[in-house]
Amino acid sequence: MKLPEGPTSPAIVQLIQWIIDPLEFLDSCAKRYGDTFTLNLRNFQPLVLLSHPQAIREIFTTDPNLFDSGRGSKILQPLVGENSLLLLDGDRHTQQKRLIMPPFHGERMQTYAQLIGDITEQVASQWQVGKPLCMREQMQDITLQVIMQAVFGLREGVRYQRLKPLLATLLNMTDSPVSSSLLFFQFLQQDWGAWSPWGRFVRRRQQIYELLQAEIDERREQSYLEGDDVLSLMMSARYEQGQPMTDAELKDELMTLLFAGHETTATALAWAFYWIHKRPEVYEKLIQELDSLGTHPEPMAIAKLPYLTAVCQETLRIYPVVFITFPRITKAPMQIMGRDYDTNTALYPCIYLTHHRQDIYAEPEQFKPERFLERQFSPYEYLPFGGSSRRCVGLALAQMEMKLVLATILSRYQLVLRDTKPVKPQRRGLTISPEGGVQMVLKGVRYVPSEQVSPTHPAPVPLETTTY
């Protein structure tokens, strides 16, 4: 069966466009070819991208067993390992997901909420008035510590001190379109020694795996696994047949949670700080809502704030960190919106293009949180975390983390953008990040809890009128 129309330029040209400026490439294709089109990227199976909500609904509501997904995501294997939930299909995917999901729901969210607030306060308390800040780097510091403590259960010690910089460095190895090419061109994935790009990547990854193995070994020696961190809970979990996860599975899932739950949330937070301070009216509404809770609000009260929730939703709409979903590779002939697809067709619902449809979102290029207060969008119109069986398992934690970090910082600190130039989206590995990381300056302190008054923060400073 013939695939939908798409660009006719050589596959290598399309791949370079996909790497250098994927959103511009998607916009131009949608303008020319409409809701559905095919991309041919060198070394990759043709990608059929769909952005019509009806097509996405049909894909998401079809029996997941009629698709494979993991085998279409092999580009992730160097980052997360072959045992990652992201690369599994069929029964193995279902069983492993069942073991991983419980730590991200229920009462444990309360524990994580307190942890997020404490870490955010600790990081922000180091900021100095008048000194510039790269918000993506600051948010990475916060989200990495959250991952280290909530997922790995590490708060201090030699292993913590070694892991933290290694993880940060590994993530930063694909922090631009050029360095991201390592993931897309297999010929670049050659270990030519410690000084070669891939050689550095491989060695840092190996060091991380060795430290994770040492942590797992130490815990296996314990007669009883204590703690409510995700690693302890995964080690205690059992498959239906009664066997635990293997060490290889544990390490790969830990790496998956690191990449999926740290890098993405940090990027989304950096975007949020940009948009909030780019739009003074958004900032003022948000401050009023946060101030209405008083000086010591409960984390769950913060998480329920409607305007804060809308700001986070709009942040994830306008520049979704991951701009396409995982593929759905057909295991049999299938019809989607009246179009026939043969077996082994890779279908990709496109998050970015769906979020920018003018028939769903009026003025889609504008940052307007109010749209999420005026109506509720279906899971086929708004899908920043994917959908169906491939929906992000950590979405509840990610949403709560965004809200609590924003609320903690905005309530207590007054920040301004360093300049008024628009921040453009830029590829960072497999995600879309703000170019330059969002540069800001700490202008003053709005409020400091009495227990934190110190020479750094001698007293609360009244909120001044922010200059943009």
Backbone torsions as a table, in degrees:
resi	resn	phi	psi	omega
1	MET	NA	142.8	-178.3
2	LYS	-75.8	134.0	177.4
3	LEU	-76.6	159.5	177.7
4	PRO	-58.6	157.2	178.0
5	GLU	-60.4	159.8	176.3
6	GLY	-170.1	-175.1	-179.5
7	PRO	-56.4	143.3	-179.9
8	THR	-102.8	1.9	178.3
9	SER	-65.8	157.1	-179.4
10	PRO	-54.5	149.3	-176.4
11	ALA	-57.5	-36.7	-179.5
12	ILE	-66.7	-35.5	178.2
13	VAL	-67.1	-44.0	178.1
14	GLN	-61.6	-40.3	179.9
15	LEU	-64.0	-41.8	178.7
16	ILE	-63.5	-42.3	176.3
17	GLN	-61.1	-40.5	179.9
18	TRP	-63.3	-36.0	-179.7
19	ILE	-78.8	-47.4	-171.6
20	ILE	-72.9	-46.6	-177.0
21	ASP	-148.9	75.7	-173.2
22	PRO	-63.5	-35.3	-177.4
23	LEU	-69.7	-40.6	176.1
24	GLU	-62.7	-40.9	178.8
25	PHE	-62.3	-44.8	179.6
26	LEU	-64.6	-44.0	179.6
27	ASP	-59.5	-44.5	-178.1
28	SER	-66.8	-37.4	179.1
29	CYS	-68.0	-43.2	-179.6
30	ALA	-63.7	-38.3	179.9
31	LYS	-64.0	-35.8	-176.4
32	ARG	-89.5	-37.6	-171.0
33	TYR	-111.7	-9.4	175.3
34	GLY	91.4	-149.4	-171.6
35	ASP	-71.3	-24.7	-174.7
36	THR	-136.6	129.8	178.0
37	PHE	-154.8	164.8	-176.4
38	THR	-115.0	133.4	173.9
39	LEU	-109.3	140.9	174.8
40	ASN	-115.3	105.7	-178.9
41	LEU	-107.4	129.1	-176.6
42	ARG	-50.5	133.2	178.7
43	ASN	74.8	3.7	-179.3
44	PHE	-123.1	149.9	172.4
45	GLN	-61.7	143.5	178.5
46	PRO	-51.5	138.4	-178.8
47	LEU	-103.6	120.5	172.9
48	VAL	-97.5	110.9	-177.7
49	LEU	-98.1	134.4	-177.5
50	LEU	-127.6	136.7	-179.0
51	SER	-130.5	4.6	177.8
52	HIS	-83.7	129.8	-178.5
53	PRO	-54.8	-34.0	179.3
54	GLN	-65.5	-42.1	177.9
55	ALA	-63.8	-42.3	179.7
56	ILE	-65.5	-39.7	177.5
57	ARG	-60.3	-44.4	-178.9
58	GLU	-64.0	-37.5	178.7
59	ILE	-69.4	-47.5	-175.9
60	PHE	-69.2	-26.4	-178.5
61	THR	-97.7	-2.8	173.3
62	THR	-73.9	147.8	178.2
63	ASP	-51.5	118.7	-178.8
64	PRO	-57.1	-23.6	-179.9
65	ASN	-69.4	-11.6	177.3
66	LEU	-85.8	-0.9	177.9
67	PHE	-124.6	152.3	160.0
68	ASP	-106.5	153.5	178.7
69	SER	-135.3	-44.6	-176.4
70	GLY	-56.6	-41.3	-176.8
71	ARG	-70.4	-13.0	175.9
72	GLY	-93.0	3.2	-176.4
73	SER	-117.8	27.9	-175.5
74	LYS	-63.8	-18.1	177.4
75	ILE	-59.9	-22.7	-178.6
76	LEU	-82.8	-14.4	-171.3
77	GLN	-56.6	-42.5	178.3
78	PRO	-61.0	-25.8	-177.8
79	LEU	-85.7	-40.5	-169.4
80	VAL	-118.8	-8.4	178.4
81	GLY	87.3	159.2	-173.0
82	GLU	-73.1	-16.8	-179.9
83	ASN	-93.5	5.2	-178.6
84	SER	-63.9	143.2	176.0
85	LEU	-54.0	-31.8	-177.0
86	LEU	-67.1	-21.4	-175.5
87	LEU	-107.6	3.9	-177.5
88	LEU	-95.8	154.7	176.6
89	ASP	-132.5	166.3	171.9
90	GLY	64.0	-146.5	-176.2
91	ASP	-61.1	-35.9	-177.9
92	ARG	-65.2	-39.1	176.7
93	HIS	-63.6	-45.1	-179.0
94	THR	-61.0	-46.0	-177.3
95	GLN	-66.9	-42.6	-177.7
96	GLN	-70.3	-36.3	177.6
97	LYS	-63.2	-37.2	179.4
98	ARG	-63.1	-32.5	179.0
99	LEU	-77.3	-32.0	-173.4
100	ILE	-84.8	-29.8	-171.2
101	MET	-67.3	-39.3	-173.1
102	PRO	-53.0	-39.4	-178.9
103	PRO	-63.2	-14.2	-175.4
104	PHE	-101.9	20.2	-179.6
105	HIS	-142.5	167.5	171.7
106	GLY	73.9	-149.0	-172.7
107	GLU	-62.7	-26.6	-177.1
108	ARG	-64.0	-23.4	179.3
109	MET	-63.1	-31.9	177.1
110	GLN	-63.2	-42.0	178.6
111	THR	-63.2	-44.2	179.5
112	TYR	-64.1	-35.5	-178.8
113	ALA	-61.4	-46.1	178.8
114	GLN	-63.3	-40.6	179.2
115	LEU	-61.4	-45.4	-179.6
116	ILE	-61.0	-45.6	179.4
117	GLY	-61.6	-44.1	-178.8
118	ASP	-63.9	-44.0	-179.0
119	ILE	-66.5	-41.9	179.1
120	THR	-60.5	-45.1	178.7
121	GLU	-61.7	-40.8	-178.0
122	GLN	-65.1	-43.5	-179.4
123	VAL	-68.7	-47.7	-176.2
124	ALA	-67.8	-27.0	-179.2
125	SER	-67.0	-14.6	178.6
126	GLN	-85.9	-10.0	-178.4
127	TRP	-70.4	149.0	-179.5
128	GLN	-119.7	137.7	-179.7
129	VAL	-58.3	132.4	178.1
130	GLY	87.7	-10.9	-178.4
131	LYS	-91.3	137.5	-179.3
132	PRO	-69.9	152.2	179.6
133	LEU	-133.8	136.2	168.0
134	CYS	-93.7	110.5	-171.4
135	MET	-66.7	-33.6	178.4
136	ARG	-64.1	-40.3	178.7
137	GLU	-65.9	-41.5	179.2
138	GLN	-65.5	-40.6	178.7
139	MET	-69.3	-34.2	175.5
140	GLN	-62.8	-38.7	178.3
141	ASP	-61.0	-45.5	-179.6
142	ILE	-65.1	-52.1	-174.9
143	THR	-68.2	-30.8	176.8
144	LEU	-67.1	-41.6	177.4
145	GLN	-65.0	-37.4	176.8
146	VAL	-61.7	-45.8	178.8
147	ILE	-62.5	-45.9	-177.9
148	MET	-59.2	-38.8	-176.4
149	GLN	-88.1	-44.9	-176.9
150	ALA	-75.2	-37.8	-176.1
151	VAL	-94.0	-51.4	-177.2
152	PHE	-85.7	-17.5	-178.6
153	GLY	72.0	21.2	-177.6
154	LEU	-106.3	126.0	179.7
155	ARG	-119.7	-22.7	-177.0
156	GLU	-162.6	179.7	177.4
157	GLY	99.8	170.9	-176.0
158	VAL	-61.8	-42.5	-177.6
159	ARG	-64.2	-40.5	176.9
160	TYR	-62.1	-46.1	-178.2
161	GLN	-64.6	-29.3	177.9
162	ARG	-82.4	-39.3	-176.2
163	LEU	-68.7	-43.0	-171.9
164	LYS	-56.1	-53.6	179.8
165	PRO	-68.4	-31.9	178.7
166	LEU	-63.5	-44.3	179.7
167	LEU	-64.2	-44.2	179.9
168	ALA	-62.7	-43.1	-179.1
169	THR	-65.3	-41.5	-179.8
170	LEU	-61.3	-42.5	179.7
171	LEU	-65.1	-35.7	-176.5
172	ASN	-77.9	-3.5	-179.1
173	MET	-73.0	-14.8	176.7
174	THR	-124.8	49.4	-172.9
175	ASP	-92.2	11.2	177.8
176	SER	-147.8	164.4	177.9
177	PRO	-56.9	-39.4	-178.0
178	VAL	-66.6	-49.5	-179.3
179	SER	-69.1	-25.0	177.0
180	SER	-66.7	-18.4	179.2
181	SER	-58.4	-24.2	177.5
182	LEU	-54.1	-33.3	-176.8
183	LEU	-80.5	-21.1	-171.6
184	PHE	-103.1	-20.0	-179.2
185	PHE	-115.6	110.0	-176.2
186	GLN	-64.0	-29.0	-179.0
187	PHE	-66.8	-18.9	175.5
188	LEU	-81.8	-14.0	-177.7
189	GLN	-88.2	58.4	179.4
190	GLN	-119.8	130.6	179.3
191	ASP	-87.0	97.8	178.6
192	TRP	-102.2	26.7	178.5
193	GLY	111.2	172.1	-173.2
194	ALA	-63.8	-19.5	-178.0
195	TRP	-91.8	-10.8	178.3
196	SER	-81.0	150.5	-177.9
197	PRO	-54.6	-48.3	-178.9
198	TRP	-71.5	-32.1	176.8
199	GLY	-62.2	-42.3	176.6
200	ARG	-63.6	-42.6	179.8
201	PHE	-60.3	-49.1	-177.5
202	VAL	-60.9	-42.7	-177.6
203	ARG	-68.8	-39.5	177.9
204	ARG	-68.2	-40.2	177.6
205	ARG	-61.7	-41.8	179.3
206	GLN	-63.9	-39.2	177.4
207	GLN	-62.7	-39.7	178.9
208	ILE	-65.0	-44.9	-179.4
209	TYR	-63.5	-36.1	178.2
210	GLU	-66.0	-39.7	177.8
211	LEU	-68.3	-39.0	176.4
212	LEU	-64.2	-40.3	178.5
213	GLN	-63.4	-40.2	178.6
214	ALA	-62.9	-39.0	178.1
215	GLU	-66.0	-43.0	179.0
216	ILE	-63.9	-44.4	179.7
217	ASP	-59.3	-43.5	-178.6
218	GLU	-62.9	-39.3	-178.7
219	ARG	-74.2	-32.3	179.0
220	ARG	-66.8	-23.6	178.4
221	GLU	-76.8	-15.1	179.6
222	GLN	-76.5	142.2	-179.8
223	SER	-71.0	-26.4	-178.6
224	TYR	-144.5	129.6	-178.9
225	LEU	-82.2	114.5	177.7
226	GLU	-101.7	165.5	176.3
227	GLY	101.7	152.5	179.5
228	ASP	-110.4	19.4	175.3
229	ASP	-73.2	161.1	-173.7
230	VAL	-65.0	-37.9	179.9
231	LEU	-61.0	-46.4	179.2
232	SER	-60.1	-42.1	-179.0
233	LEU	-67.8	-38.1	178.1
234	MET	-68.5	-37.2	179.3
235	MET	-68.8	-27.4	179.2
236	SER	-83.2	-20.7	-176.4
237	ALA	-71.0	156.4	-179.2
238	ARG	-134.9	141.4	171.3
239	TYR	-66.8	168.9	-178.3
240	GLU	-58.3	-30.2	-179.9
241	GLN	-81.2	-4.5	175.4
242	GLY	99.8	-6.7	-177.5
243	GLN	-88.7	147.8	177.7
244	PRO	-80.1	171.8	173.0
245	MET	-68.2	143.1	178.0
246	THR	-74.7	165.9	177.4
247	ASP	-59.9	-40.3	-179.7
248	ALA	-63.3	-41.4	178.5
249	GLU	-65.2	-42.8	179.8
250	LEU	-60.9	-46.4	-177.9
251	LYS	-64.6	-42.3	-179.5
252	ASP	-68.0	-36.3	178.2
253	GLU	-70.0	-34.8	175.7
254	LEU	-63.3	-41.7	177.6
255	MET	-66.0	-36.0	178.0
256	THR	-63.4	-45.8	179.4
257	LEU	-64.7	-33.8	177.5
258	LEU	-62.8	-51.4	-176.4
259	PHE	-71.6	-41.9	-175.4
260	ALA	-79.1	-26.4	-172.6
261	GLY	-109.9	-9.9	-178.4
262	HIS	-107.2	-59.4	-176.3
263	GLU	-60.5	-44.2	-175.7
264	THR	-67.3	-43.3	-179.0
265	THR	-67.5	-39.4	178.1
266	ALA	-61.3	-42.3	179.5
267	THR	-65.5	-44.7	179.2
268	ALA	-61.0	-39.4	178.9
269	LEU	-66.1	-40.7	177.8
270	ALA	-60.6	-43.7	176.4
271	TRP	-60.5	-42.0	-178.2
272	ALA	-61.2	-44.7	178.4
273	PHE	-62.0	-37.2	178.2
274	TYR	-62.6	-52.5	-174.6
275	TRP	-67.4	-39.6	-179.7
276	ILE	-60.7	-40.1	-177.7
277	HIS	-89.3	-14.1	174.0
278	LYS	-77.6	-27.5	-177.5
279	ARG	-115.1	94.5	-176.7
280	PRO	-53.6	-36.7	-178.9
281	GLU	-67.2	-32.8	176.1
282	VAL	-66.9	-44.8	178.9
283	TYR	-58.3	-47.0	-176.2
284	GLU	-64.4	-43.6	178.6
285	LYS	-62.1	-41.4	-177.9
286	LEU	-66.8	-43.5	179.0
287	ILE	-61.4	-42.9	178.5
288	GLN	-60.0	-42.7	-179.3
289	GLU	-66.9	-43.5	179.7
290	LEU	-65.2	-42.5	-179.4
291	ASP	-64.4	-25.2	-178.3
292	SER	-66.4	-17.4	-179.5
293	LEU	-86.5	-7.9	-178.0
294	GLY	87.5	-169.6	-171.9
295	THR	-89.0	-17.7	-178.8
296	HIS	-132.7	63.3	-177.5
297	PRO	-71.4	151.7	174.3
298	GLU	-72.2	141.2	-179.2
299	PRO	-54.9	-39.7	-178.1
300	MET	-70.3	-26.7	174.7
301	ALA	-68.5	-39.3	176.0
302	ILE	-61.7	-44.8	-175.7
303	ALA	-63.3	-21.0	-178.1
304	LYS	-94.1	-3.0	-178.1
305	LEU	-62.2	124.8	-174.5
306	PRO	-66.9	-43.5	-176.6
307	TYR	-72.5	-39.4	175.4
308	LEU	-59.4	-42.5	177.6
309	THR	-61.5	-43.3	-179.8
310	ALA	-64.4	-38.0	177.8
311	VAL	-61.9	-44.0	178.7
312	CYS	-65.7	-40.1	178.9
313	GLN	-63.8	-43.5	-179.2
314	GLU	-68.1	-34.3	175.7
315	THR	-60.3	-43.6	-179.3
316	LEU	-77.4	-16.1	175.7
317	ARG	-79.9	-51.9	-167.7
318	ILE	-67.8	-40.9	173.7
319	TYR	-135.1	78.6	178.1
320	PRO	-57.5	134.3	-175.3
321	VAL	-59.7	-44.0	173.9
322	VAL	-105.8	120.1	-166.2
323	PHE	-96.4	-7.9	170.0
324	ILE	-132.9	156.3	176.7
325	THR	-80.4	174.8	170.4
326	PHE	-65.2	150.3	-177.1
327	PRO	-67.7	153.6	167.5
328	ARG	-115.3	106.9	-178.3
329	ILE	-95.9	117.4	-174.3
330	THR	-64.9	135.7	178.2
331	LYS	-99.6	-2.5	177.4
332	ALA	-157.7	161.9	176.2
333	PRO	-55.7	143.4	-172.9
334	MET	-148.5	152.9	176.3
335	GLN	-117.8	127.5	177.5
336	ILE	-125.4	119.1	-178.3
337	MET	52.0	42.6	175.8
338	GLY	81.3	-4.4	179.7
339	ARG	-101.4	134.6	-179.0
340	ASP	-87.2	136.4	175.9
341	TYR	-125.4	139.0	-178.7
342	ASP	-81.2	169.4	172.9
343	THR	-57.7	144.5	176.1
344	ASN	73.2	27.2	173.9
345	THR	-92.4	132.6	-178.4
346	ALA	-93.8	108.4	-179.2
347	LEU	-100.3	130.9	-178.3
348	TYR	-125.5	99.5	168.3
349	PRO	-56.8	130.5	-175.3
350	CYS	-99.9	107.6	-177.1
351	ILE	-61.7	-49.0	-175.5
352	TYR	-59.6	-49.9	-177.3
353	LEU	-66.9	-37.1	177.4
354	THR	-63.6	-41.4	179.6
355	HIS	-69.4	-11.7	-178.3
356	HIS	-115.2	20.0	176.8
357	ARG	-77.0	125.5	-178.9
358	GLN	-69.8	-22.1	178.7
359	ASP	-77.3	-8.5	176.2
360	ILE	-111.3	-45.8	-175.1
361	TYR	-117.6	106.3	176.9
362	ALA	-61.1	137.4	-177.6
363	GLU	47.7	63.9	-172.7
364	PRO	-63.2	-20.7	-180.0
365	GLU	-82.1	-8.8	-179.1
366	GLN	-93.1	142.0	177.3
367	PHE	-85.2	105.2	-174.0
368	LYS	-134.8	86.9	179.3
369	PRO	-57.8	-27.8	-176.5
370	GLU	-57.5	-25.8	-178.5
371	ARG	-59.2	-29.8	-179.0
372	PHE	-83.8	-10.2	173.2
373	LEU	-91.4	-22.1	-175.3
374	GLU	-86.5	-27.7	178.7
375	ARG	-156.8	162.0	177.4
376	GLN	-104.6	128.6	-179.1
377	PHE	-93.4	145.8	-178.2
378	SER	-73.8	162.8	178.3
379	PRO	-67.8	-2.4	177.1
380	TYR	-104.4	-5.9	176.0
381	GLU	-106.1	-29.5	-179.0
382	TYR	-132.0	111.9	-170.3
383	LEU	-145.0	53.6	-177.0
384	PRO	-64.9	-19.8	-179.8
385	PHE	-109.5	18.9	-178.7
386	GLY	78.8	-156.9	-177.9
387	GLY	-166.1	173.5	179.4
388	SER	57.5	-143.3	-175.6
389	SER	-71.1	-10.3	-179.6
390	ARG	-105.0	15.2	176.5
391	ARG	-67.6	142.9	-176.3
392	CYS	-57.1	126.1	-177.8
393	VAL	-70.3	-24.0	-176.7
394	GLY	-100.3	20.7	-173.5
395	LEU	-63.7	-37.0	-179.4
396	ALA	-64.4	-42.1	178.0
397	LEU	-66.2	-42.2	-179.6
398	ALA	-62.7	-44.3	-180.0
399	GLN	-64.4	-42.8	179.1
400	MET	-66.3	-40.1	179.9
401	GLU	-62.6	-43.8	177.6
402	MET	-56.2	-48.4	-175.9
403	LYS	-65.1	-44.5	-175.5
404	LEU	-70.5	-38.3	178.3
405	VAL	-65.8	-46.9	178.9
406	LEU	-60.6	-46.8	-177.3
407	ALA	-63.2	-43.4	-178.3
408	THR	-62.2	-46.0	-176.2
409	ILE	-74.8	-46.4	-176.7
410	LEU	-66.8	-31.1	-180.0
411	SER	-69.5	-28.6	-170.1
412	ARG	-113.4	-19.0	-174.8
413	TYR	-129.9	145.7	177.5
414	GLN	-108.0	114.1	-178.3
415	LEU	-112.6	153.3	172.5
416	VAL	-136.2	151.2	174.3
417	LEU	-69.3	143.2	-178.2
418	ARG	-68.6	-30.9	175.8
419	ASP	-149.1	173.9	-174.2
420	THR	-97.1	1.3	-179.4
421	LYS	-64.7	137.9	177.7
422	PRO	-61.2	141.6	175.2
423	VAL	-91.4	127.3	-176.7
424	LYS	-96.9	151.2	175.5
425	PRO	-74.3	145.0	-178.3
426	GLN	-143.8	141.1	177.8
427	ARG	-63.6	136.9	172.8
428	ARG	-136.4	97.8	-173.8
429	GLY	65.6	-119.1	179.1
430	LEU	-103.4	12.2	-177.0
431	THR	-121.1	175.4	176.4
432	ILE	-113.5	122.5	-174.2
433	SER	-124.2	156.5	176.1
434	PRO	-71.1	126.2	179.4
435	GLU	-59.8	129.9	-179.3
436	GLY	85.0	-8.0	173.1
437	GLY	80.3	3.2	-176.4
438	VAL	68.3	97.6	-178.6
439	GLN	-90.2	124.7	-178.4
440	MET	-134.1	170.6	178.1
441	VAL	-132.5	137.7	174.1
442	LEU	-77.7	117.8	-176.6
443	LYS	-93.7	-33.0	-178.0
444	GLY	-174.6	174.9	-179.8
445	VAL	-111.0	123.3	-179.5
446	ARG	-82.4	-39.2	-173.7
447	TYR	-160.4	135.9	175.1
448	VAL	-128.6	124.8	176.8
449	PRO	-55.5	143.5	-175.6
450	SER	-55.4	-33.6	-178.5
451	GLU	-73.1	-9.8	-178.7
452	GLN	-108.6	4.7	179.0
453	VAL	-63.7	129.1	-175.0
454	SER	-154.1	178.0	175.3
455	PRO	-57.2	-30.1	178.9
456	THR	-69.3	-40.0	179.2
457	HIS	-125.9	79.3	-174.0
458	PRO	-65.9	-29.7	-179.3
459	ALA	-166.6	155.4	176.1
460	PRO	-60.6	144.3	178.2
461	VAL	-112.3	128.0	-179.6
462	PRO	-58.4	145.6	178.1
463	LEU	-65.3	128.0	176.7
464	GLU	-99.5	168.6	176.5
465	THR	-71.9	124.3	-176.2
466	THR	-74.8	137.5	176.0
467	THR	-99.0	128.0	179.3
468	TYR	-113.3	NA	NA
